[in-house]
Amino acid sequence: MLVFWHSGRAAVAAALVVTFSFGAGDVQGAAPPLHYVGSQGGPGGAFDVLADGRLIGMNGESVLVETAVGSGQFMDMGSFDPGLISEFGASFLSVSPSGSRFVVGDGNFGSAHVYEVALADLNGGSIAHRSYLHENYAATWYDNDRIAISAADPNTFLGEVRILELGSGNSTRVISLDGASGGVAFDGSGNLFTANGYDFIPGGSATGDIRAFLAGDIAQVLSGQQGAIDFATSGQFIGQVLSGSDLGFDAAEHLFVGGGDIDRGQYDYFAVADGDAVRRALAGMGALEWPDLFSDDPDENPFSFYSARYNTLTGEWLVASGSSSLLYRYAPIPAPGALASLGVGVVVLLRRPRRERRSL
């Protein structure tokens, strides 16, 4: 059998001769089989992954591009004009599905903007961009011409998810939240996942509640057949994990969840939910539970609030804490069948978060 346990900060692996006698059905519902594989330098601020596997990110007002996949070394490819990006940094940088352009959230609140940039226009100088008046917190692409952006409404301070059509500048509110904005992600079927990032009004949903909204319902809102969907009363409850302030899917449709909720003692780690468990929750067969989650706390700082991006080319999650100056890399553990073909098993000592977890 393959055995996993936690033992301190450093990831250690020891090879043991064992016999593998279980199949995929025996591990159904288990946490995703991930492990820490190292770290690398990051750009310092919001970042994403280019089509060729290199990273692109923000450092203040500058856009940096990695010199080679996994190098952790970056080239300065140009800067936004002074004053456009918040002094606290950009809220997000997100590369389009085609890989030809990216959108940056300025990180401001009230009369905020997002900026669309063509990768071909990066030349080391002042960055040419198209500007859209739009509040911004987190983002993911709906298709190659529309991007879903979560943010707070400056008038109510309540979160919402809007889909911005680039070019026309039309923005449609698709989800109305009864708390702060959280992360936003689409699964492989086009279902939208978002979360209540912080609950500050009585009743309704709570901090860290993640809900999913079917692709067909999102399409109806965009076509004008129905109004914005109410988060607290609609959609499918997936689970309550951390604050859900960062969400994302990998190639296996495991769901990354970041952020933290100090009120519930849920912080100082990140979680990756098993894809099968997420699909069962989406089908109404039970919300996520602690055994469905891989979790870790890779840095040595207290009160860590993690975010991540998935690199499709390398098959790794790149996890950031506070800033992205250092990225912690997590990859799948080889499948039991692959290890069995070698006649060898691996006992993996995964780094343990230093504090006791509360159940979901």
Secondary structure, DSSP 8 states (H G I E B T S, - for coil): ---EEE-SSS-EEEEE-------GGGGTT----EEEEEEEEEEESSEEE-TTS-EEEEETTEEEEESSTT---EEEEEE--TTSS-TT--SEEEE-TTSSEEEEE---SSS-EEEEEEGGG--SSB---EEEE---SEEEESSSSEEEEEEE-TTT--EEEEEEETTT--EEEEEE-SS----EEE-TT--EEEE-S---SSSS--TTEEEEE-HHHHHHHHTTSS--EETTTSSEEEEE-TT--EEEE-TT--EEEEB-BGGGTB-S-EEEE-HHHHHHHHTTS----GGGEEEE--SS-SS--EEEEEETTTTEEEEEESSEEEEEEEEE---HHHHHTTT-EEEEEE---SS-----
